[in-house]
Amino acid sequence: MRTYSYFPGCSLEKMAMSYHQSAMQTTNKIGVELKEIEDWNCCGATTYFHVDELLAYTLVARNLAIAEKMGHDLVAPCSACYKNTYFGSAYLKEDQDLSDHINYALEADNLHYSGSIEVKHLMEVFVDDVGLEEIKSKITHPLEGLRVAPYYGCQIVRPRKDHEDVENPQFFEDLMSTVGADPVDFTYRLRCCGGSLIITSREAALSLVRDLLQSAVYSDADVIATACPLCQTNLECYQMTVNREFGTDFSIPIMYFTQLLGLSMGLPPKKLGIGTEFVSADRILTFAKEKV
């Protein structure tokens, strides 16, 4: 049994509950235990780092220190949480002055971060730690014929690692192939979804969403798979708005990669949070056929 400290982040508490549900179900299926960090706090999201960088990294460090105390590497399913936490850990290891300042602040909570743990995105756990062959052995309902547009977004590959091709990554495609689906050539797979740009520049944000959806249509995708709550929200919740603003007719299901993984493992759709989406995923369920 592989065990990790699990940092769900704020989104998985409410709007991305289906991501949390499907993450817990699929990891349990492959023998991975996610132990939620007790009394975790927000990672600072995007905005707080522009308000007070030192305090923002202190927020990150507090989660890291709790995870380190638990004795397990930290796993984040949200790409923004992952990026903030990964960089926070890296900077604390590299910058002794920063580390001293932040650990001084953490003393108030009887915590200290020494940098002994790693930070991983949930997808890394599946692809790198567990491995595609082991996952393949759990597939009972391969998603044959399902054309998936794997949407990385802009943050999951933002931490540049030596073993990854950040310009042309393939790990998302490899995972989708493992579940029996057909990953399409999704041109905009590394483009930003706009993040929280909708708050300050509605027109620009909707244009980004429109371009991403159009790219998926050009690729003849049945579904867009994502690994980030904010990407999922922007692409799904604003589809109808995009249709009104630009005269388009998009109706593309946006699903978490863990939901597709769970379907291929024969897990009940309800346990994966399927059925709560704005754009119906009913037609996707027909691809989950039992292996003969």
N, C-alpha and C positions, 0 to 999 in steps of 0.2 A: 504494500500500500504506500503510494507516494503521498506525502502530506505537505500542504502549503498554507501559509497565512494568507487569508483572502480579504482583499480590500474591495468591497463592492462599489464604493463611491456613491454620491448622492443620487445619481440618475436611476440606479438599480433599485432604489428604495420605492420609487413610484412609477415614473413614466416608462422605465425600462425594466419593469418587473419580469416581463417575459424572458429577458436576457438572463436575469438572475435564476429564474426557474429552470430554464433550459441548460444553463451552465452547471447547476447543481445536479440535475438529472444525468447529463452526459458524462460528467467527471466521475460520478458514482458508478456508472456503467463500465468505465475502464479502470476502476481501481484507484482513483485519485480522490483524496480527501481534502476539501477546502474548509479550513477552520477560520471562520470570520474573526477579524481583529476586534477585540472588545473595545468599546468606547472610541471607535475611530472618528476622525473628523474629516471635513472636506479637504480636498487636495489643493484648494485655491483656485481651481478651474483655470480659466485663461486670464480673466480680468485682474485678479488680485496681484499678480506678478508685476503689473504695470502701476499698481498703487503703492505697494511696499514690498520690495523684493525679499528683504531679510525676513520679514514676518511670514511671507508666503512660503519661503523655504523652511521656516520653523514649523509651519503646519504640516508640510511634507515629512519633515524629520520626526515629528511626533508619531506619525503612523509607522514610519520605518523602525523607530525605537521599540514600539510595542510589538511589531512583528519579530524583531530581533530577539526580544525577551521571550517570545514564544518558541524561538529556535528553528524557524522555518523560513525559506525564501518567500518573498511577497509576490502575490499574483493579483493583477488588476485586469478586469475584463474591459473597462472603458479605456479607449485609446488616449484620451486627454489625461486621465488619472495616471495611466501607464507612463506617458511622456514626462509629466511633472515629477512623478516619483522616481523614475529612472534617472533623470538629470539631477534631481535633488540628491540622490544617493551618490552619483558620480562626482558632483561638485564637492560634497562633504568629504569624500575620500581624497580629492585632489587639493583642496584649499584648507589648510590647517587653521587659518585665522577664521574662516567662515564656520568651520566645525567647532572651534572653541566658543564663538559667540552663540551659536545655536544650542550647543550642549549646555551652556550656562543657563539659557532660557528654559531648557528641558528639565533642569534640576528642580524647578518649581513643581513638576509633576512626577518627580522621582524617576526620571527616565534619562537614558544616555544612548547615543547611537555611535557605534564604533565602526560600522561598515562591513560587518561580517556576512551579510546576506545579499542575495541577488534579487533584482526586480525583473519580473517577467510579465509579458502580456499573456492572457489566457490562451491565445492561439499558439504561443510558443510551447506551452505545456503539452498541447495535443501533438503538434508537429515535431518538436525537437525532443522533449523529454519522454513522452509515451511512444511516439513514432508511428508512422503511417501504416506499417505492417501490422502492428498490434491493433490499431484502430480498425483496419480492414477485417481482422478476425472477428470483430464485433458486429459487422454489417450483416443484417438479416433481410433488410428491405431496401436494396440499392435503388437510388433515384435515377434509374435508366431513362435517358431521353430528356431529362430536365436540363434546360439550358440556363446556366447560372452566370450572372455577371458578378465576379468577385470584386467588391469595392473596398480597397484598402483605406481610402481616405488619405489625408496628408500627415497624420501623426503617428501611425503604427510603425512606419519606417523612418520616422524622424531621428530617433537615436541610431546613428550609423554604427553598425557592428561589423567586425572584420569578416564574419562568415556570411553576411547578407549582401545581395545585389540590390542596393537601394534604388537604382534607376530602373531595373527590370526584375522585381521580385517575382517568385513563382510559388511561394509556399501556400498562398491562399488557393491558387489553382490546383496545386497538388492535393490539398485537403479535399477540395470539391470533387476531384477525380476519384479519390479514394472512396467517397460515399456513393460513387456510381454515376454522378452527374456529369454534364458536359460543360466545362467552363468556356465561356465565349471570349472572343477578343474584344475586351471592353476598353476602348481607347482612353477613357477618362478615369480609369480605375485609381489613379494616384492624385486626382484633382481634389481640391478642397470643396467641401459642401457648403461653405460659407460660415460654419460655426454659429456664433451669436451675431453675425452681421445683420440679421433681420431686424435687430433692435435699432441699429444706427443707419442702415442703408437698405431699405426694403427692396428697391428696384435691383440693386446689385446682387443681393442675396437670392432673390427669386430667379434672376438670370443664371446664376450658378447652378441652382437646382434644376432649372429647365434644361441646361446643357448636359447635365449628368443623366437625366432621364432620357433625353433624346439620344445620347450615346448608347444607352442600353437598348433603346428601340432599334437603332441602326444595327446593333449586334444581334438582333432577334432573340433577346433574352426573355425567359419566362419569369425570372425573378432576379432581384438584386440582393446579394448577400452582403451583410456588413458586420463589422466587429466593433462598432462604436455607437453608443446611445444617441449622441448628438447627430451623427450622420443619418441614423435611422429616422430620427424625428424630422429632420429637415426634408429628407427625400419622401417620407410618407405623409406627414401631416400637412405639408405645403403643396402636395400634388394638385388638389382641387383649386387652390389659390393660383398656382401656375397656369392651370387650364383656363381660369377666368381671365387672368392678366394677358396671356399670350395666345388665347384661342386654340390651345392644344387639347388633346383628348387622352392624356396619360392615365393608365390604370394598371400600374406595375406593383406587384407585392414587394415589400421590402422586409426581408427576414434576417434574423441573426444567424450567423454560421452555425451556432450551437443548436438552433431549431432544426436546420436541415440535417445536421449530424444526428440529432435525436430521432428524427423520422427514419433515417436510414438504419438506425439501430432497433427500430420497431417500438420505440417509446410512444405512449399515447399522446396525441396532439395537445390535449388539454393540459397535461403535465408539463408541456413545453411552452405553455403560454400562447399557443396558437388558437385563434378565435377572438382575440382582443384587438386585433389590428384594424386600422381605418380602411385600408385597401385589402379586401378579402384575399386570403391565401388558400381558399377552398380548392381551387384547381391544382394547387401544388401538391395537395394530399394525394391526388390520384397517381402520382409518380412513385409513391412509396409502396412498391409491390413486393410481396414476400418472395425471397429467392427460392427457386425450385431446385 
